[in-house]
Amino acid sequence: MRSVAVIGAGIGAQHCAGYAALPDRFRLHSICDLDEARAAPIADRFGAGYEADFQKVLADPGVDIVDVCLPPHLHYGACVAALEAGKTVVCEKPLVASLAEADALIAKAEETGGQVFPVFQYRFGTGMAQLRALIDAGLAGRCYAGTLETHWDRDAAYYAIDWRGTWAGEQGGAILGHAIHIHDFLPAVLGPVASVYAELATRVNDIEVEDCAAITLRMEEGALVTSSVTLGAADNTSRMRLMFEGFTVESDHAPYAPAAAPWRFLARAPTEQAALDAVLAKVGPQSVGFAGLFAAMADALDGQPNVAVTLADARRSLEFVTAVYHSARAEAPVRLPLGAEHPLFDGWLP
């Protein structure tokens, strides 16, 4: 069993619940946050300690895993410090704020022999397991096209926290924060993105960063996908719809866990619905969200076959974000992959 210190009591509270769902694999050691009034009740709820000093957490030999749930601009420094302290690292999205930082973090992990597990919990649940099972069974064929929707509601009260909505604090807007998960679905299922064309706008709130987007993607394997993003919807909905040769799949619409529930699969001739249903019937109960993510991480740390999210996955996500910002500013399509020669390699902050 590994002990975990969660750094940051905002989204960190949900991380704690994920670890608590796996009591045979993890023990919550402590919650570290400068705001004791916020963090101490969470620590009490999960039977963990409270600590205000991050350096004390790093120096504690009783901590195996440091889970970074801080504002985005603090991620890189916290991850490096944890690796240098000999800890395994978990880090919320966005992992870091540039491809340069991503590559530096990969190098630091190699140098220290440590491991970093990025957070993409949307991958884990029944719907995604169903899609993977049909692909593995050879029933999908090529993907022709698809649509993604991240239609959420974020008002002025959401941005009352001083670092939100700013380039310095949040490092980006809806593309970097809110839609990053649904965009991660695509390469996880279809492979790399080959090119991106993006239009970004700030239309909903009085903030520095974007809160609306219209994006066109061409996948390396040929599929054409559009992504619609807004923080000005009347409710909160996430949806993915992909058209394969063998079937069309539509995700559940739950905004924060779209893979938790079963997805809708409709056969396309000559594939028969009975063939899909036979495979789907074999997909058993799945760990969802953070519990699924952390279970996969535990498997990876134990040397077992797993589907853990990797540093390469996080870099690929940041490469996509970089391409989106470049495309919107250049008003032109951007081809991927991106190397060190790219003009936004060191960061997309204006």
Secondary structure, DSSP 8 states (H G I E B T S, - for coil): -EEEEEE-SSTHHHHHHHHHT-TTTEEEEEEE-S-HHHHHHHHHHTT-EEES-HHHHHH-TT--EEEE-S-GGGHHHHHHHHHHTT-EEEE-SS--SSHHHHHHHHHHHHHHT--EEE--GGG-SHHHHHHHHHHHTT----EEEEEEEEEEE--TTGGGSTTTT-HHHHSSSTTTTTSHHHHHHHHHHH--EEEEEEEEE--SSS-SS--EEEEEEEETTS-EEEEEEESEEEEEEEEEEEEESSEEEE----SS-TTSS--EEEE-TTS-HHHHHHHHTT------HHHHHHHHHHHHHTT-------HHHHHHHHHHHHHHHHHHHHTS-EES---TTSTTTT----
